[in-house]
Amino acid sequence: MRPPALLALLALLALAGCRPDHSARDAFLAPAPDAGAHLPAEGVWPKGRKVLVAGYSGVPKRDLAAGFSVAGPHYGGNNETQIAQCREAGIPVIAQIGPFPGNGSGGWDAASKIPLDEVRRRVAEAVRRHASTPEIVMWAIQPEELRPWRKDEMAYLAAVAETVRREDPLGRPLFLYNPNRATPPRSPPSSPTST
């Protein structure tokens, strides 16, 4: 054996007994405990382990086949029709909730003309009608795009949200679509697009 090879072998043998302590690294890289282990496998989050993946105004059977876990709200739709289609397809739904007939879509111009007491009454009636509808996994507040810098719109949002929370025995979550595409003059002070 040549001397450099012998030295390399001796160094390797000497270092073989020296193992670095990787316990801190291993603890950091260890998988986190599964906080959702107690949730049912077939339910949709936050009531189950499935991730909510949905679109808008889709076709329930097609969307289920395409990998969506939930049918999203349907623009200009009607909850009764949407729920029936979702029941037939075997896919949960995000139902619209607001003061409009059939809970179809309606804009702020229409909603702003309805007194808040009437908004609460209509929303309570709709939630009670669907209190035990298992297909509904979430409520989508209508109209969409309520502006946080408008006090009247936030009062409306509070009225709808408080009513749903009070009336829904299943405690389903609320959803409000709000795009982040406001121009600087329209943006609220907290918006990343404000100047």
Secondary structure, 3 states (H helix, E strand, C coil): CCHHHHHHHHHHHHHHCCCCCCHHHHHHHCCCCCCCCCCCCCCECCCCCECCCCCCCCCHHHHHHCCCCCECCCCCCCHHHHHHHHHHHCCCEEEEECCCHHHCCCCHHHHCCCCHHHHHHHHHHHHHHCCCCCCEEEEEECCCCCCCCCHHHHHHHHHHHHHHHHHCCCCCCEECCCCCCCCCCCCCCCCCCCC
